[in-house]
Amino acid sequence: MQLGTRWPVDGETPPRLPDSVVAAVRDVETELMDTDTTNWRWTLTWLEGKPVVELDDGTVIRVAPDGSAVVTPA
C-alpha cells in the first residue's frame, strides 16, 4: 500500500484519480450536503496500483475490475 494524499470534502481531487472515482466522490459529497462536513477529509491510498479513497466517516470508494467505481457506505 502506498499513501497518496488527503483533501477536504468539496476540495479539488488529486489529478491521478480516474474519472469514475472522481464522479463517485462528487456523488457522495452531494448526498452529504445537509451534513456538517467542515472538518472531514478524504484519504487516498494506492493498493496494488489502484486507488482506494476513504472518507473520515468510513465511506470507501474502490475501482472495480471493469474500471467503474464501487462505493461502500459507512
PECORMO-V397475 format. One record per pair of residues at least 12 apart in sequence whose ideal C-beta (glycine too) atoms are under 10 Angstrom apart, sorted by sequence separation. I is the first residue (numbers start at 0). J is the second residue. D is the distance in whole Angstrom. If there is no record, write none. Layout:
i & j & d
I & J & D
I & J & D
This chain:
i & j & d
3 & 15 & 8
12 & 24 & 6
41 & 53 & 7
42 & 54 & 8
49 & 61 & 7
50 & 62 & 6
58 & 70 & 7
59 & 71 & 5
3 & 16 & 9
12 & 25 & 8
28 & 41 & 9
40 & 53 & 9
41 & 54 & 6
42 & 55 & 8
49 & 62 & 5
58 & 71 & 7
59 & 72 & 9
10 & 24 & 10
27 & 41 & 9
40 & 54 & 8
41 & 55 & 8
48 & 62 & 10
49 & 63 & 10
57 & 71 & 9
58 & 72 & 6
59 & 73 & 8
9 & 24 & 10
39 & 54 & 6
40 & 55 & 6
46 & 61 & 8
49 & 64 & 10
57 & 72 & 8
58 & 73 & 5
8 & 24 & 9
9 & 25 & 9
39 & 55 & 4
46 & 62 & 10
52 & 68 & 9
54 & 70 & 10
56 & 72 & 9
57 & 73 & 4
24 & 41 & 7
38 & 55 & 8
39 & 56 & 7
41 & 58 & 9
42 & 59 & 10
43 & 60 & 10
56 & 73 & 4
6 & 24 & 9
10 & 28 & 10
36 & 54 & 9
50 & 68 & 9
52 & 70 & 9
53 & 71 & 9
54 & 72 & 10
55 & 73 & 9
8 & 27 & 9
9 & 28 & 6
24 & 43 & 10
36 & 55 & 8
39 & 58 & 10
41 & 60 & 9
54 & 73 & 7
8 & 28 & 6
36 & 56 & 8
53 & 73 & 9
9 & 31 & 9
34 & 56 & 9
8 & 31 & 7
9 & 32 & 10
20 & 43 & 9
31 & 54 & 9
16 & 41 & 10
27 & 52 & 9
31 & 56 & 8
8 & 34 & 9
28 & 54 & 9
9 & 36 & 8
16 & 43 & 7
27 & 54 & 7
31 & 58 & 9
8 & 36 & 4
9 & 37 & 10
13 & 41 & 9
15 & 43 & 9
24 & 52 & 6
30 & 58 & 9
7 & 36 & 8
8 & 37 & 8
12 & 41 & 8
20 & 49 & 9
23 & 52 & 8
27 & 56 & 9
7 & 37 & 8
8 & 38 & 9
9 & 39 & 9
10 & 40 & 8
13 & 43 & 6
15 & 45 & 9
20 & 50 & 6
24 & 54 & 9
7 & 38 & 8
8 & 39 & 5
10 & 41 & 8
12 & 43 & 8
20 & 51 & 9
21 & 52 & 10
27 & 58 & 6
7 & 39 & 7
8 & 40 & 7
17 & 49 & 9
20 & 52 & 6
7 & 40 & 6
8 & 41 & 7
17 & 50 & 7
27 & 60 & 7
6 & 40 & 7
7 & 41 & 8
16 & 50 & 6
24 & 58 & 10
26 & 60 & 9
5 & 40 & 5
6 & 41 & 5
15 & 50 & 7
23 & 58 & 10
4 & 40 & 10
5 & 41 & 7
6 & 42 & 9
16 & 52 & 7
24 & 60 & 6
4 & 41 & 9
5 & 42 & 5
6 & 43 & 8
13 & 50 & 8
23 & 60 & 5
3 & 41 & 10
4 & 42 & 8
5 & 43 & 7
22 & 60 & 10
23 & 61 & 9
3 & 42 & 8
4 & 43 & 5
13 & 52 & 9
21 & 60 & 10
23 & 62 & 9
2 & 42 & 8
3 & 43 & 3
4 & 44 & 9
12 & 52 & 9
20 & 60 & 6
30 & 70 & 10
2 & 43 & 8
3 & 44 & 6
19 & 60 & 9
20 & 61 & 8
27 & 68 & 10
1 & 43 & 10
2 & 44 & 6
3 & 45 & 6
20 & 62 & 6
26 & 68 & 9
30 & 72 & 9
1 & 44 & 7
2 & 45 & 8
19 & 62 & 7
27 & 70 & 6
0 & 44 & 5
1 & 45 & 4
16 & 60 & 9
19 & 63 & 9
23 & 67 & 9
24 & 68 & 8
26 & 70 & 7
0 & 45 & 7
1 & 46 & 8
17 & 62 & 6
22 & 67 & 10
23 & 68 & 4
27 & 72 & 8
0 & 46 & 5
1 & 47 & 10
6 & 52 & 10
8 & 54 & 7
16 & 62 & 9
19 & 65 & 9
20 & 66 & 10
22 & 68 & 7
23 & 69 & 8
24 & 70 & 9
27 & 73 & 10
0 & 47 & 8
1 & 48 & 9
3 & 50 & 7
8 & 55 & 8
19 & 66 & 6
20 & 67 & 9
21 & 68 & 9
23 & 70 & 5
3 & 51 & 9
5 & 53 & 10
7 & 55 & 10
8 & 56 & 10
18 & 66 & 9
19 & 67 & 5
20 & 68 & 5
3 & 52 & 9
17 & 66 & 7
19 & 68 & 4
20 & 69 & 10
5 & 55 & 9
17 & 67 & 9
18 & 68 & 9
19 & 69 & 9
20 & 70 & 10
0 & 51 & 8
17 & 68 & 8
16 & 68 & 10
